[in-house]
C-alpha cells in the first residue's frame, strides 16, 4: 500500500508543478525528452516512472527531484518518549 501512496504522491506532484509552471503535457514531455503519451500514462497512473524519469521531469520543471519523494518521519526513541510524556501531562 505504501508504494501506491508514493506513486499517487508523485503523480499529484507532477500535475501540480506542471500546472504551476503553466506547462502542457506536450511542453513538459518535450523538455524532459519523453513521449507525450508516456507522460500522460504516468499522470493517469497507468505507468510508473523510474527514478531516471522522475529526474528528467524534475529537471524539465526546474525543481529538485527531492520534491517527488515523501520524507518518512522516522522518530527516535527519545522523541517518542517525549511525545508520550507530553500526552501523559495532559491527563
N, C-alpha and C positions, 0 to 999 in steps of 0.2 A: 504494500500500500504506500509506503514511503516513496518508492520510485514513481508511482503515478502522481503523487502530490508534487514531487520535484519537477516532473515533466509539465504539469499544469502551471507551475510557477514560471518555468522557462517560457512556455507559450504565452502566458499573460504578459511577461516582461517584454518579450519581442514585440507583441502587438502595441503595448503601452508606449514603449520607446519609439517605435516606428511612427506612431500617431503623434507623439510629442515633437518629433523631427519633421512632421508633415510629409513623410515619405509613403509612396505607394509600395505595394509588394514588388512591383516591377522595378522600381528605383532601388529598393533595398537589395533585391536579388542581383541586379546588375553590379551594384557597388561591392557586394560580397562574393561575386563571381559564382553564383548559384543559379540554377534554373528557377524561374518564377513558379513553375508547378511544384518543385521540391519545397520551396519556401511556403507555398500555400498548403502543402501537405503537412508541413511542420506545424503551421499555425492552426490547422484543423485537427491536430492531434493524431494524424494518420501515420506520420513518420517521426522517428525520434532522432534529433540531431546529435551528431558526435561532438566531442569536445572541440575538435578542429572546426566544425561547422559553427559552433557557438562562438569561437574566437573570430571567425570570418565575419559573422553577423555583428559582433561587438565592435570590431574594427570599422565596419561599414557604418555603424551608428555612432562611431567616435565615442565609445564608452568603454569602461573596463569590463572584461569578461566576468569579473567577480560579481557584477550586478545580476548575473543569471543563476547564481547559486545561493541558496538559503544557507545562512550560517546556523548550524545547530548550536543550541545553547547548552554547553556542557558545564555543569556546575561542579565545583569542588565540594568535598565533604564539609568543609568549613562553611561554605556558602549555604549549603542545605541546613546545617546545624543552626546557623544564624537566622535563616528564614523560619525554622521551627520554633526557635526561641522567641522570635518576634510574634509569631502567631499565638504561642502559649501566653505571652504577656497580655494579649487581647482578651483572654478568657477571664 
